[in-house]
């Protein structure tokens, strides 16, 4: 088992453990950082970095567990540590509220029905260069509306509220932006 510090804004905030189990490695992490940000957990090595995934806020800290192929992280060379990257760092395609169109029936945004969005009066969309953006509200204590796309969300403020903003290509596949 190997253990490394996790950094956020240049300061240590937790640890990540790598337990090799043959061809696979169990990765687990516990980190303390502000709760109002959506983070990516990155593993840093001598030859670059690897996105491990998005940690989950649980019991007062960010927790992360995943099993991945050992060769995936070994390609980084000597591991130097890990860090949290706030996913709020990239600007949305438009300023606060500019160009967004209200969705009267958000459950029909995709080519197939999305019942999680049924009855929501606070979802918005806008056209992108090769696809569409979707903004769904984030509410304290409420379930995340599109859990299968959680890793692709970027938290943005629109009209003074927090929204999870997604980008989907013309085939309704989520993409990072």
Secondary structure in CASP SS format (residue, H / E / C, confidence):
PFRMAT SS
TARGET T0000
AUTHOR 0000-0000-0000
METHOD secondary structure of the structure
MODEL  1
X C 1.00
X E 1.00
X E 1.00
X E 1.00
X E 1.00
X E 1.00
X E 1.00
X E 1.00
X C 1.00
X C 1.00
X E 1.00
X E 1.00
X E 1.00
X E 1.00
X E 1.00
X E 1.00
X E 1.00
X E 1.00
X E 1.00
X E 1.00
X E 1.00
X C 1.00
X C 1.00
X E 1.00
X E 1.00
X E 1.00
X E 1.00
X E 1.00
X E 1.00
X E 1.00
X E 1.00
X C 1.00
X C 1.00
X C 1.00
X C 1.00
X C 1.00
X C 1.00
X C 1.00
X E 1.00
X E 1.00
X E 1.00
X E 1.00
X E 1.00
X E 1.00
X E 1.00
X C 1.00
X C 1.00
X E 1.00
X E 1.00
X E 1.00
X E 1.00
X E 1.00
X E 1.00
X C 1.00
X C 1.00
X E 1.00
X E 1.00
X E 1.00
X C 1.00
X C 1.00
X E 1.00
X E 1.00
X E 1.00
X E 1.00
X E 1.00
X E 1.00
X E 1.00
X E 1.00
X E 1.00
X H 1.00
X H 1.00
X H 1.00
X H 1.00
X H 1.00
X C 1.00
X C 1.00
X C 1.00
X C 1.00
X E 1.00
X E 1.00
X E 1.00
X E 1.00
X E 1.00
X E 1.00
X E 1.00
X E 1.00
X H 1.00
X H 1.00
X H 1.00
X C 1.00
X C 1.00
X C 1.00
X C 1.00
X C 1.00
X C 1.00
X C 1.00
X C 1.00
X C 1.00
X C 1.00
X C 1.00
X E 1.00
X E 1.00
X C 1.00
X C 1.00
X C 1.00
X H 1.00
X H 1.00
X H 1.00
X C 1.00
X C 1.00
X C 1.00
X C 1.00
X C 1.00
X C 1.00
X H 1.00
X H 1.00
X H 1.00
X C 1.00
X C 1.00
X C 1.00
X C 1.00
X C 1.00
X C 1.00
X E 1.00
X E 1.00
X E 1.00
X E 1.00
X C 1.00
X C 1.00
X C 1.00
X E 1.00
X E 1.00
X E 1.00
X E 1.00
X E 1.00
X E 1.00
X E 1.00
X C 1.00
X C 1.00
X C 1.00
X C 1.00
X C 1.00
X C 1.00
X C 1.00
X C 1.00
X C 1.00
X H 1.00
X H 1.00
X H 1.00
X H 1.00
X H 1.00
X H 1.00
X C 1.00
X E 1.00
X E 1.00
X E 1.00
X E 1.00
X E 1.00
X C 1.00
X C 1.00
X E 1.00
X E 1.00
X E 1.00
X E 1.00
X E 1.00
X E 1.00
X E 1.00
X E 1.00
X E 1.00
X C 1.00
X C 1.00
X C 1.00
X C 1.00
X E 1.00
X E 1.00
X C 1.00
X C 1.00
END
